């Protein structure tokens, strides 16, 4: 059950510091978004962050493949 109420400034600072650690950030986003009893606002933020990571990754792959195709045609 998700907690309600405001997330404190200190909690957000710790959250953002934890997001700087590779791999750990993804594990924590999944945990906060879909498991555990994270605050409701933090759970929604984690879900939104995961969606943005997915969208950004897909766009990166599309652009990379498009650029690779353009470069391959030039040679």
N, C-alpha and C positions, 0 to 999 in steps of 0.2 A: 504494500500500500504506500503510495507516494505521500510525502509530507507536504503540507501546504504552508503558506507564509513566505516571507521574503528571505532570500539568500543574502547573507551578510557580505559586506565588502571584503572582509578577510577570507571568507570562503571563495569568493570569486577570484581573488588574487592567487590563492593556493591552486584553484582550478586552472587558471591560465598558466601558472608555473608548471603544473603537471602536463599541460598540453605541449610543452616544449620538449618533452622526452619522447623520442621516436618509439613506435610500437606500443609503449605504455599508453600513449594518448588514445590510440584506437581501441585498446582493451577497455580503458576507462569510459570512453564514449558509449561503447556497447553496453557496459555494465550500468552506467547511469541512465541510459536511454531505455533499456529493456529489462533490466534486472535490478535487484537491490531495492532499497527504499529511499532513493534520492528525492530531493525536493522536486515538486511538480514543475517548477520553472526551470530547474537544472535539467530535468529529464527531457523537457521540450527543447531546450537549447541543445542538448546532446543529440537528439534525433535530427534537428535541423542541421547541425554541424556534419553529421554523417551523410545526410542527403547532399549537402554542398560538396563534400569530399568526393562522393560518387559522381555527381554531375561534372565536377572539375576534372576528374580522372578520365571520364568518357570523352569530354571535349579535348583533353590533351591527346588521347590516343587517336582521335579523328584527325586533329591537326598534324600530329606527327606523321601519320600515314599519308596524308595529303602532301605534306612537304617531301616525304621520301619519294612519292610518285613523281612529283615535279622535278626533283633532282635527278631521278633515274632517267627521265625523258630528255634531260639536257645533255646527257653523256652519250 
